[in-house]
């Protein structure tokens, strides 16, 4: 069970009113997340480009989109330009990563860890194609 000091710091960080806090605290899943919050700082999720051609944003093999354990994108560890076409599919992996941490599970054991940008590629009438591998790294 999360201690009261930790809960109070969460309430303050989120800026909840007392009414909102009562509702939030009434959800057992939220309390489970707080119990596992130390896991947020232990991992980051990385989507590393493994193949790319014709990308208008210029993504190339080795580019990394990096997310902290709390699901936020670490922009200073990413390329200057990030295409929404790869960000959308990568975004679908973030909740899987985040939920594993929230449940106290090992987030490095992601079974389906490849994503494909939304462009279908030149052969199918599109412009380009980017594939990325999702990895979880210990911090």
C-alpha positions in Angstrom: 0.0 0.0 0.0 1.3 3.5 -0.9 2.1 5.7 2.1 0.2 9.0 2.7 3.3 11.1 1.8 3.6 9.5 -1.6 -0.1 9.9 -2.2 0.0 13.5 -1.2 2.8 14.2 -3.6 0.8 12.6 -6.4 -2.2 14.7 -5.6 -0.1 17.9 -5.6 1.7 16.9 -8.9 -1.6 16.3 -10.6 -3.2 19.4 -9.2 -6.4 17.7 -8.2 -9.1 19.3 -6.1 -10.3 17.5 -3.0 -13.3 16.2 -4.9 -11.2 14.9 -7.8 -8.8 13.4 -5.4 -11.5 11.5 -3.6 -12.7 10.0 -6.9 -9.1 9.2 -8.0 -8.3 7.6 -4.7 -11.5 5.6 -4.8 -10.2 3.6 -7.8 -8.0 0.7 -6.6 -6.2 0.6 -10.0 -4.8 4.1 -9.3 -3.4 2.9 -5.9 -1.8 -0.1 -7.6 0.0 2.3 -10.0 1.3 4.4 -7.1 2.6 1.2 -5.4 4.7 0.5 -8.5 5.7 4.1 -9.3 9.4 3.4 -8.5 9.4 1.4 -11.7 8.8 4.5 -13.8 12.4 5.6 -13.2 14.0 2.2 -13.9 13.1 1.8 -17.6 12.7 3.7 -20.8 11.0 2.5 -24.0 12.9 3.0 -27.2 11.5 2.6 -30.7 14.6 2.2 -32.9 14.3 2.6 -36.7 15.5 -0.7 -38.3 14.6 0.2 -41.9 13.6 3.3 -43.7 13.2 4.7 -47.2 11.4 7.6 -48.7 10.6 9.1 -45.3 9.6 12.8 -45.7 10.8 13.5 -42.1 14.1 11.9 -42.9 14.0 9.0 -40.4 17.0 6.8 -40.9 18.2 3.4 -39.5 19.3 3.9 -35.9 17.0 6.9 -35.1 15.5 6.4 -31.7 12.2 7.6 -30.2 12.6 7.4 -26.5 9.9 7.4 -23.8 10.3 7.5 -20.0 8.7 4.9 -17.7 5.8 7.2 -17.1 5.0 7.2 -20.8 6.3 10.7 -21.6 8.4 11.3 -24.7 12.0 12.3 -24.0 12.3 14.8 -26.8 16.0 15.6 -26.1 16.8 11.9 -26.9 14.8 11.9 -30.2 15.5 13.2 -33.7 14.8 16.9 -34.2 11.9 16.0 -36.5 9.5 13.1 -35.7 7.0 12.0 -38.3 3.4 11.4 -37.0 3.3 8.4 -39.4 5.7 6.5 -37.1 4.7 8.2 -33.9 1.1 6.8 -34.1 2.1 3.2 -34.3 4.8 3.7 -31.7 2.3 5.3 -29.4 0.3 2.0 -29.4 3.2 0.3 -27.7 3.5 3.0 -24.9 0.5 1.8 -22.9 1.7 -1.8 -23.1 5.0 -0.7 -21.6 3.4 1.6 -19.1 0.8 -1.0 -18.0 3.5 -3.6 -17.4 5.3 -1.2 -15.0 2.0 -0.3 -13.3 1.3 -3.9 -12.6 4.8 -4.5 -11.3 5.7 -6.8 -14.2 8.9 -6.9 -16.2 8.3 -4.5 -19.2 11.2 -5.9 -21.1 9.2 -8.9 -22.1 7.1 -7.3 -24.9 6.0 -10.1 -27.3 5.1 -8.0 -30.3 7.8 -5.4 -30.6 7.8 -4.2 -34.2 5.9 -1.3 -35.6 5.4 0.0 -39.2 4.7 3.6 -40.1 1.3 4.5 -41.5 2.7 5.1 -45.0 2.3 2.0 -47.2 5.4 2.6 -49.3 6.0 3.4 -53.0 5.0 -0.1 -54.2 1.5 0.5 -52.8 1.0 4.1 -53.8 2.6 5.8 -50.8 5.9 7.7 -50.4 8.0 5.7 -48.0 8.2 3.2 -45.3 9.7 3.1 -41.8 9.9 0.1 -39.5 11.0 0.4 -35.8 11.7 -2.2 -33.1 10.4 -1.5 -29.6 13.0 -2.2 -26.9 12.9 -1.6 -23.2 16.1 -0.5 -21.6 17.0 -0.3 -17.9 18.0 3.2 -16.9 
